[in-house]
Amino acid sequence: MVYERIRNMREDKDLSQEKLCEYLNCKQRTYSDYERGKLDIPTSLLIALADFHQTSIDYLLGRTDQKTPYPPSSKKRS
């Protein structure tokens, strides 16, 4: 499901893989493999995709159908 969601969100913004890869700083071939489910997406890239699409990682992973991102945590990391 994650693969389908990241592809659909990219296509909804009329972005090519190449343009999105410029933002993500990854190779188009690698990103294509993520969208096709041939490679697992690294956590750092999931975070970047969620930030770019202004959604939550849970949405990208199919754990929720709520596209709205979570509010920032008020807890400070130590």
N, C-alpha and C positions, 0 to 999 in steps of 0.2 A: 504494500500500500504506500509506503514512503516514496517509492520510486515514481509511482503514478502521481502522487501529490506534488512532488517537486517539479515534475515535468509540466503538469497542468498549471501550476502557479507561474512558471516561467512563460508558458505559452499565453496565459491570460494577460501578461504584460507585454506581449509581442516581442519578447527578447529572444535573440539567438543564443545558443549555447556559448558561442564565442564571446559575446558581450557580457554574459553573466560570469564567465570564467575570468574575464579581465577584473571584475569586482572581487571575485573569490581568490584570485591569484592561483589558479590551478589550470592544468592542461585540459583542452577541450575533449581530447580522447578519454581522459580519466573521468571527466564529468559525464560524458556520454555513457560510460560504463556504470556510473552511479544511477543514472536515469533508467537504464535497462536492467538494473538489478544484478549486474555481473560483479560489482564490487560493493562492499559495505561502506557506508559513508562515515568518515571519521567524525568524532564528536565536535571537533573544532569547526568543521565545515557545516555540520548541522546547526550550530550556534550562528554562524555567519549567514546561512540561508534563512533561518528564523528572523534574524535581525533585518536582513534585506527585504524579506516579504512582510515584515511587521506582523509576525504571527508567533505562535509558541512551538517549541520542539515537539510537544505532545501532539499538536495538530499535524505536523509533518510526519510523525510516526504513526498517525492513525489512532492515537489514544483518546482523542476527542474530535468532535466535529465543529467545535467552536474556534473560528479563525482568529478571534481577538486575542492579542497577546496578554499574558499575565501582567499585572502591575508590578513595578520594580519592588524588590524587597526593601523593607525599612531596616532590616538587620544589617549591620556592618560586619564585613569579614575581618577576622583578625589574623 
